[in-house]
Amino acid sequence: MLPRNTDRPRGHPSARSRQRRSWLALLAWSLGAMALPAAAADLRTIVPTIKRSVVGVGTFERTRSPSIVFVGTGFVVGDGLDVITNAHVVPATLAEGKMEQLGIVLPDGEGVRFRPAELVQRDNEHDLAHLRLSGTPLPALELGDSDTAQEGQELALTGFPLAMALGLHAATHRATLAAITPIVRPSLGARTLDPRQIAALQRAPFSIFQLDGTAYPGNSGSPVYDPATGKVLGVINAVFVKGLKETAITAPSGITYAIPANYVRDLLRKK
């Protein structure tokens, strides 16, 4: 039998004791790491503030049934009378003979309320539109600096998915900024390019946000924001961009795109 080592100083931890402490430290770190995302993703504080500034975008025609037609989502910025949405949400023409009006749609008890708006600017390249209200200002969201957004960042979006079917009830979803990517995907050859992609290639390229999250019809124009600050970093684009990058996908997928908010700031300067 080998003699016991009696040279170890009193109080020196044994190998088993050190191993136990290591496992306890690892467990504590793991539990802490698991708790962090839940705390960071808690949207309960910010969602009520965001919802006050999110509006529907559509048209009103008194003799039509239904008289109000919802097309997409928008959000209020600036002095409370500026509304941002996607350009493809705004009709190219209105039925003037039938007194069709462009405007925003607001929840009003069990129904909805329409407020007329004027189209101030349309940015077709970035698929953005600036509408202007009159009358009482609404609570406005603050634009953040989208150049500071980082891949892997946790974001949120609030809008009206499938509102014509589900009603004008704002829904909030989490999303991860999966990639910052060029608006036009690489093509395998000239034969696979459609006219929209060719036109996009001829313009100055710009990057968009690819989000790990699902958007549905009606979400176009929804604000994408930092859950911690509520600052808007992007504008959901569920149709225009997807048509350029994912032509083969016709059903909602787990990938959604957003136009960086700095293009919104540029658009507002043009008024």
C-alpha positions as CSV (number, residue, x, y, z in Angstrom):
1,M,0.0,0.0,0.0
2,L,1.3,3.5,-0.9
3,P,1.7,5.9,2.0
4,R,-0.9,8.7,2.2
5,N,0.5,12.1,1.2
6,T,0.7,14.1,4.4
7,D,2.6,17.0,2.8
8,R,-0.6,18.7,1.5
9,P,-1.2,21.9,3.6
10,R,-4.2,21.9,5.9
11,G,-7.2,23.5,4.1
12,H,-5.9,22.7,0.6
13,P,-8.9,21.5,-1.5
14,S,-8.9,17.9,-2.7
15,A,-9.3,17.1,-6.4
16,R,-12.9,16.0,-5.8
17,S,-13.6,19.3,-3.9
18,R,-12.2,21.3,-6.8
19,Q,-14.2,19.4,-9.3
20,R,-17.4,19.9,-7.3
21,R,-16.7,23.7,-7.1
22,S,-16.1,23.8,-10.8
23,W,-19.4,22.1,-11.6
24,L,-21.2,24.4,-9.2
25,A,-19.6,27.5,-10.9
26,L,-20.5,26.1,-14.4
27,L,-24.1,25.5,-13.3
28,A,-24.4,29.0,-11.8
29,W,-23.0,30.5,-15.1
30,S,-25.4,28.4,-17.2
31,L,-28.4,29.4,-15.2
32,G,-27.4,33.0,-15.4
33,A,-26.8,32.8,-19.2
34,M,-30.2,31.2,-19.6
35,A,-31.9,33.9,-17.6
36,L,-30.3,36.8,-19.6
37,P,-32.2,36.3,-22.9
38,A,-35.6,36.1,-21.1
39,A,-34.9,39.4,-19.3
40,A,-33.6,41.1,-22.5
41,A,-36.6,39.9,-24.6
42,D,-39.2,41.0,-22.1
43,L,-41.4,43.4,-24.2
44,R,-44.1,44.1,-21.6
45,T,-42.8,47.6,-20.8
46,I,-42.2,48.9,-24.3
47,V,-45.1,47.3,-26.2
48,P,-47.9,49.7,-24.9
49,T,-45.8,52.7,-25.9
50,I,-45.1,51.3,-29.4
51,K,-48.7,50.4,-30.0
52,R,-49.9,54.0,-29.5
53,S,-47.8,55.0,-32.6
54,V,-48.6,52.1,-34.9
55,V,-51.4,52.7,-37.4
56,G,-53.1,50.9,-40.3
57,V,-52.8,52.4,-43.8
58,G,-55.6,52.1,-46.2
59,T,-58.3,53.9,-48.2
60,F,-61.8,55.1,-47.6
61,E,-64.7,55.2,-50.0
62,R,-68.1,56.0,-48.7
63,T,-70.1,54.0,-51.3
64,R,-67.9,50.9,-51.1
65,S,-68.5,47.9,-49.0
66,P,-66.5,47.8,-46.8
67,S,-65.9,51.5,-46.9
68,I,-62.5,51.2,-45.3
69,V,-59.9,48.9,-46.9
70,F,-56.8,48.1,-44.9
71,V,-53.6,47.6,-47.0
72,G,-50.7,47.7,-44.6
73,T,-49.1,49.1,-41.4
74,G,-47.5,52.4,-40.7
75,F,-46.0,54.2,-37.7
76,V,-46.0,57.8,-36.5
77,V,-42.8,59.9,-36.3
78,G,-41.7,63.5,-36.1
79,D,-44.2,65.9,-34.8
80,G,-46.9,63.3,-34.5
81,L,-48.4,64.1,-37.9
82,D,-45.8,62.2,-40.1
83,V,-46.5,58.6,-40.9
84,I,-44.1,56.1,-42.5
85,T,-45.0,53.0,-44.4
86,N,-43.9,51.0,-47.5
87,A,-44.3,52.6,-50.9
88,H,-46.0,49.5,-52.2
89,V,-48.7,49.9,-49.5
90,V,-49.8,53.2,-51.0
91,P,-52.1,52.9,-54.0
92,A,-50.6,54.3,-57.2
93,T,-53.9,56.0,-58.0
94,L,-57.1,56.7,-56.2
95,A,-60.7,56.5,-57.6
96,E,-61.2,60.3,-57.6
97,G,-64.7,60.0,-59.2
98,K,-65.8,57.8,-56.3
99,M,-64.1,60.1,-53.7
100,E,-61.6,57.5,-52.6
101,Q,-59.3,58.8,-49.9
102,L,-55.9,57.7,-48.7
103,G,-55.4,57.7,-44.9
104,I,-54.7,55.8,-41.7
105,V,-56.9,53.4,-39.9
106,L,-57.0,53.4,-36.1
107,P,-58.7,51.0,-33.6
108,D,-61.8,52.6,-32.2
109,G,-63.5,50.4,-29.6
110,E,-65.0,47.4,-31.4
111,G,-64.6,49.1,-34.8
112,V,-62.1,51.3,-36.7
113,R,-61.7,55.0,-37.4
114,F,-60.3,56.6,-40.6
115,R,-58.2,59.7,-40.7
116,P,-57.3,61.2,-44.2
117,A,-53.7,61.6,-45.0
118,E,-51.7,63.2,-47.9
119,L,-48.9,61.5,-49.7
120,V,-45.9,63.8,-49.2
121,Q,-43.0,61.7,-50.7
122,R,-42.6,58.2,-52.2
123,D,-39.2,56.6,-52.3
124,N,-39.7,53.6,-54.7
125,E,-36.0,52.7,-54.6
126,H,-36.2,51.9,-50.9
127,D,-39.9,51.2,-50.9
128,L,-40.8,53.9,-48.4
129,A,-43.6,56.4,-48.3
130,H,-44.2,59.5,-46.2
131,L,-47.8,60.4,-45.4
132,R,-48.9,63.6,-43.6
133,L,-51.9,64.0,-41.3
134,S,-53.8,67.1,-40.3
135,G,-55.4,67.7,-37.0
136,T,-54.4,66.3,-33.6
137,P,-50.9,64.8,-33.4
138,L,-50.5,61.2,-32.4
139,P,-47.7,59.8,-30.1
140,A,-44.5,59.5,-32.2
141,L,-41.7,57.0,-32.3
142,E,-38.1,58.0,-32.3
143,L,-35.8,56.9,-35.2
144,G,-32.6,55.2,-34.2
145,D,-29.3,55.1,-36.1
146,S,-29.6,51.9,-38.2
147,D,-25.9,52.1,-39.0
148,T,-25.3,50.9,-35.4
149,A,-27.4,47.8,-35.8
150,Q,-25.4,44.6,-35.4
151,E,-25.9,41.0,-36.6
152,G,-27.2,38.9,-33.8
153,Q,-29.0,41.8,-32.2
154,E,-32.5,41.1,-30.7
155,L,-35.2,43.3,-32.2
156,A,-39.0,43.4,-32.2
157,L,-41.7,44.4,-34.7
158,T,-45.3,45.5,-34.1
159,G,-47.9,45.7,-36.8
160,F,-51.2,44.4,-38.1
161,P,-50.8,40.9,-39.7
162,L,-53.8,39.7,-41.7
163,A,-55.9,42.6,-40.4
164,M,-58.7,42.3,-42.9
165,A,-59.3,38.8,-41.6
166,L,-58.2,39.1,-38.0
167,G,-59.2,42.7,-37.2
168,L,-57.1,45.7,-36.4
169,H,-55.3,44.3,-33.4
170,A,-51.6,45.2,-33.2
171,A,-49.4,42.1,-32.8
172,T,-45.8,42.1,-31.6
173,H,-43.1,39.6,-32.6
174,R,-39.5,39.0,-31.7
175,A,-36.9,38.9,-34.4
176,T,-33.1,38.5,-34.5
177,L,-31.1,40.5,-37.0
178,A,-29.7,37.5,-38.8
179,A,-27.8,39.3,-41.5
180,I,-27.1,42.6,-43.1
181,T,-27.3,41.7,-46.8
182,P,-27.5,43.3,-50.3
183,I,-31.1,43.9,-51.5
184,V,-30.6,41.7,-54.6
185,R,-29.4,38.2,-54.1
186,P,-26.6,36.8,-56.3
187,S,-28.0,35.2,-59.4
188,L,-26.6,32.0,-61.1
189,G,-26.9,33.5,-64.5
190,A,-28.6,36.2,-66.7
191,R,-31.5,33.8,-67.5
192,T,-32.6,33.8,-63.8
193,L,-32.8,37.6,-63.5
194,D,-36.2,39.1,-63.8
195,P,-36.9,42.8,-64.8
196,R,-37.1,43.9,-61.2
197,Q,-33.8,42.4,-60.3
198,I,-32.1,43.9,-63.4
199,A,-33.5,47.4,-62.5
200,A,-32.3,47.0,-58.9
201,L,-28.8,46.0,-60.1
202,Q,-28.6,49.2,-62.2
203,R,-29.2,51.4,-59.2
204,A,-26.7,52.1,-56.4
205,P,-26.7,49.0,-54.2
206,F,-27.7,49.2,-50.6
207,S,-28.0,46.7,-47.7
208,I,-31.1,45.6,-45.9
209,F,-31.8,43.8,-42.7
210,Q,-32.5,40.1,-42.9
211,L,-34.5,39.1,-39.8
212,D,-35.0,35.7,-38.3
213,G,-38.8,36.1,-37.9
214,T,-42.0,35.7,-39.8
215,A,-44.1,38.6,-41.3
216,Y,-47.5,38.2,-42.9
217,P,-49.5,40.3,-45.3
218,G,-50.5,43.4,-43.4
219,N,-47.1,43.6,-41.7
220,S,-45.6,45.7,-44.5
221,G,-44.6,49.1,-43.0
222,S,-44.3,47.8,-39.4
223,P,-41.6,49.4,-37.3
224,V,-38.6,47.2,-36.3
225,Y,-37.2,48.5,-33.0
226,D,-34.8,48.0,-30.2
227,P,-36.8,46.4,-27.3
228,A,-34.7,48.2,-24.8
229,T,-35.2,51.8,-26.1
230,G,-38.1,51.6,-28.5
231,K,-36.0,53.4,-31.2
232,V,-37.0,52.4,-34.7
233,L,-34.1,50.7,-36.6
234,G,-36.0,49.5,-39.7
235,V,-39.3,49.2,-41.6
236,I,-40.7,45.7,-42.4
237,N,-40.9,44.9,-46.1
238,A,-42.7,41.7,-46.6
239,V,-43.4,42.0,-50.4
240,F,-41.0,44.2,-52.3
241,V,-37.7,42.8,-51.1
242,K,-38.8,39.2,-50.9
243,G,-39.8,39.5,-54.5
244,L,-36.2,40.3,-55.3
245,K,-34.5,37.9,-53.1
246,E,-36.8,34.9,-52.7
247,T,-38.9,34.8,-55.9
248,A,-39.6,31.1,-55.5
249,I,-41.1,31.5,-52.0
250,T,-44.8,32.4,-52.2
251,A,-45.8,31.5,-48.6
252,P,-44.6,33.3,-45.4
253,S,-41.2,31.9,-44.4
254,G,-39.0,32.3,-41.3
255,I,-37.1,35.1,-43.1
256,T,-38.3,38.7,-43.2
257,Y,-36.6,41.8,-44.5
258,A,-36.5,45.4,-43.3
259,I,-35.4,48.6,-44.8
260,P,-32.9,50.4,-42.5
261,A,-34.4,53.4,-40.7
262,N,-31.7,55.8,-41.9
263,Y,-33.5,55.8,-45.3
264,V,-36.6,57.0,-43.5
265,R,-34.6,59.9,-42.1
266,D,-33.4,60.8,-45.6
267,L,-37.0,60.7,-46.8
268,L,-38.3,63.0,-44.1
269,R,-35.7,65.6,-45.0
270,K,-37.2,65.8,-48.5
271,K,-40.5,67.3,-47.4
